[in-house]
């Protein structure tokens, strides 16, 4: 990285402070003994229903909430080693990523298991985190998966789950990764990958050809492309992962930082979603933080 942690912090904090107020948002269940663990991923469907993926055995890994936080349904017990990410595809199905067993599972919105993709190729890196990190969907229906714990690559699969290609390797040069942690794809087929520990977002075409990067950022955890903007959560490199974070709004083409929101609480920002009304929601320990206008 060419810039120091202090310079990166100054660059982000020199951008406008965005006018959002953080409102804690916790799941509420009537079940006796029910308890959410660390929420590692969040997705919101077209109707505003909220999907979490969490890590405590006292609750199912996948928890579905209404806008008041009331638990509507849940599922997935026994399906995961380390629940990591959750995304909604264009037809409304729910895709989840396991960072321990390195697999991706597709469910219906009601929890019926539809498909499992076993990515494999784990390196036995000595950590429980040894596999996949996120999933995104191409304009042709293909499935793209980041495999960042142990490996440093992106994998492409067809609609039917057949592997098409793989690209990426460890490093900091163009097209290389140091923990690819999140992935998004535009309608015209530009792939954005959060290269977390290199502090950048890399851009590729649908065949994995490197197109450029948004560099000199914080530790990039998660992002969402919406309404022509790229919202991302970032942690400062002068603090340990899981400390305070920023929610940053970027121009995805130029990389210009359009504004930021400070999140001083710990354990914030592992995942981010943006509602249809343009309000970011991030994970915050065992709950969510809804950034309201």
Residue, then its C-alpha position, 0 to 999 in steps of 0.5 A: x500500500x502506497x499510503x499510510x493508515x493516517x493518510x487513508x484516514x485523512x482522505x476518507x474523513x475529508x469527504x462530506x459527513x453524510x446526514x444519517x443517524x444510526x438506529x440499533x435494530x435487533x431481532x425479536x423472537x418469542x421463542x424461549x431461549x432464543x438468542x442471536x449471535x454475531x450477525x455476519x451478513x444481511x440482505x433485504x428483498x424487494x418487499x423490504x423483508x430483512x434476511x440475516x445470517x448469524x452464528x449462535x447455535x441458540x438460533x437458526x443461522x438464517x433469520x428473517x425479520x420484518x421492518x420492526x425486527x419481529x422474527x418471521x421465520x428461520x432455518x438452516x441449522x446444521x447447514x453451516x460451519x461458519x455462516x458468512x454472507x447472505x444475498x438475494x438473487x434477481x428472482x428472490x431466492x436466498x444465497x448463503x456463503x459458508x466460510x468454514x466448509x467453503x460452500x454456497x447454498x441457495x434456498x427459496x425465500x421460505x427456506x427450501x434448499x434448492x442447490x449447494x455448490x461445493x467450492x472445495x480447494x481449501x488449503x487447511x490454513x490453520x484457521x477455522x475461516x478457510x473458504x468462501x466469502x461472498x456471492x454475486x449474480x451476473x447479468x446472464x444468470x451466472x454465479x460469481x463467488x469470492x474465495x478469500x480465506x486461504x485462497x485468493x480467487x474468484x470463481x464463476x459457475x453457470x446457472x446449473x452450478x457447473x464451474x466455468x472459470x477461476x481467476x486471481x492469486x495472492x498478491x497486491x499487483x493488478x488482478x491479485x488479492x489479499x482476502x477478497x471479501x465481497x463482490x458485486x456486479x453491475x447490470x452491464x457486467x462490471x465486477x467489483x471485488x473488495x480486496x480487503x487487506x490490500x485496501x482497494x476495490x478491483x474491477x473486472x469484466x465478466x471473463x475476469x480481465x482486470x479493468x482497474x481499481x479504486x485504491x488507497x481505501x481502508x480495509x474494505x469489508x462489504x459493499x452494495x451497488x445501488x442507484x449509481x453509487x457504491x456503498x462500502x464499509x471500511x475499517x481503518x488500518x491503524x486499528x484491529x479488524x472489528x474496531x470502528x468503521x466507516x460507511x463510505x459512498x463512492x462513485x463506482x466509475x471514478x472512485x471519488x469518495x462522495x461522503x462517509x458516516x463514522x461508526x465508532x462502535x466495535x464489531x460494526x460493518x462486516x456486512x452492508x445492505x442498502x434499502x430501496x429508499x437509500x438507507x444503509x443497514x450494517x451488521x453491528x455485533x449481535x444486531x444491526x445498525x440502520x442508518x436512517x435519513 
